[in-house]
Amino acid sequence: MLVLIGLVFVFGGTKSDAVDVKTEVLHGDFEVLVTTTGELQAKSSVDITGPEELRNSRTIRLREIKIQNLVAEGTVVDSGDFVAELDRSEAANSLKDLMDELEKAESQHLKTQLDTTMTLRELRDQLVNLKFTLEEKEIVLEQSRFEPPATIRQAEIELDKAQRTYSQTAENYDLKVRQSVADMREAEINLEKARRKVVELKNIISKFTIYAPQSGMVIYKKEWGGEKRKVGSSINPWDMGVATLPDLSSMISKTYVNEVDISKVKEGQAVRIGVDAFPERRYTGEVTSVANVGEQLPNTDAKVFEVLVHLEQSDTILRPAMTTSNEIVTQTFKGVNYIPLEGVHANDSLSYVYLPSKSKQIVLLGAANENYVIVKQGLEQGDEVLLSVPADPTGYKYTGLELLPLIKEQRAKEEAAREKAAGEDNNWDTIKARRQKNS
């Protein structure tokens, strides 16, 4: 409230040469509003996206895909109608690379198969020859039993050597068979991977022509920076959206409230809504969401908080992205007295008004909106006040000094409320000490 008093002091704190203009104290219901500009959006919508397989693929990665063709925004489409065409250039280059990889994998598979066949054939021939050699050594030993012991011993050694060579070669053959099986399996896996990549990319490319998933009006998807998709825009696996099909039967107004006013805005508050495109139409709504964290919009310095307002009426003329004017009713007071802000002046934190009776009437003020302020005490309905500083204010004397204790008490309550909102220490002794200091 002190801030408001300070603002009105700007209007009336200096001497004015204006003609004395009078106004009466008004009586009735009083609203405190937060006025914002918003943008219509559908409460729910269906996204029109590029191939979802590209988002989910672990092997196919296309960095950017440009939109080559796109129906005009606002076009009403049926399910299955053409919406957009994506540029196939980068995908075609990737497909060529994958085809080359597939050809290499096929060649490697065939080479591994031939190498395995030849190696195992040579080992089998070697085993057969060693088998014959082993049999020969056995015959030699058999024939040498009537020979001298040295000859017999020599034949036994030759047979042992032949048996050992045969056994080692047989074991090597088994190991080589297992190794060949593993090599073939690896070649088959690589070949299958290459084939799968080609099939997967061909499937993705086949979906570069995008059709509407259901009936509705095409609205271009907004990018992170706020710009809408258009021909030449790029999508990527992390943001595949091209357009949306909004449900126009349920609309919301997305708006942003300055950090100075956000504490006044709560879910469930009533909102009066106007649409710039149709100034003769008025709608009602309700605040459904208030962001807990502020943000800084592009090209602005102030911090704002996102607020969503649900329109309680549906209208076929409403379209997404239309600009709205929102009046959020943050407080309503029944049967109160109020006057224009221009009629209130301040001096040493006292608020007063000039009366035609040549007096400066001290007033106890309440809540204010953009144009008026509530007068709790000091004026009655129908009283006349001056809207500006009189041409000669020197003869005006203060009246209503009995309100000073109430004004002091109100100031103390407001200070305590500000300390609490700011997270300061609300210990009563601390607050009392601060009040005494300010007094």
GIMO-V871142 format. One line per field, one symbol per residue. ss: DSSP state (h for helix, s for strand, l for the rest). Layout:
ss->???
This chain:
ss->lhhhhhhhhhhhlllllllllssslsssssssssssssssssllsssssllhhhhhllllllllsssssslllllssllllsssssllhhhhhhhhhhhhhhhhhhhhhhhhhhhhhhhhhhhhhhhhhhhhhhhhhhhhhhhhhhllhhhhhhhhhhhhhhhhhhhhhhhhhhhhhhhhhhhhhhhhhhhhhhhhhhhhhhhhhhllsssllllssssslslllllslllllsssllslssssssllllsssssssslllhhhlllllssssssllsssssssssssssllllssllllllssssssssslllllllllllsssssssssssssssssshhhlsssllsssssslllsssslssssslllssssssllllllsssllllllhhhlssslhhhhhhhhhhhhhhhhhhhhhllllllhhhhhhhhhhhl
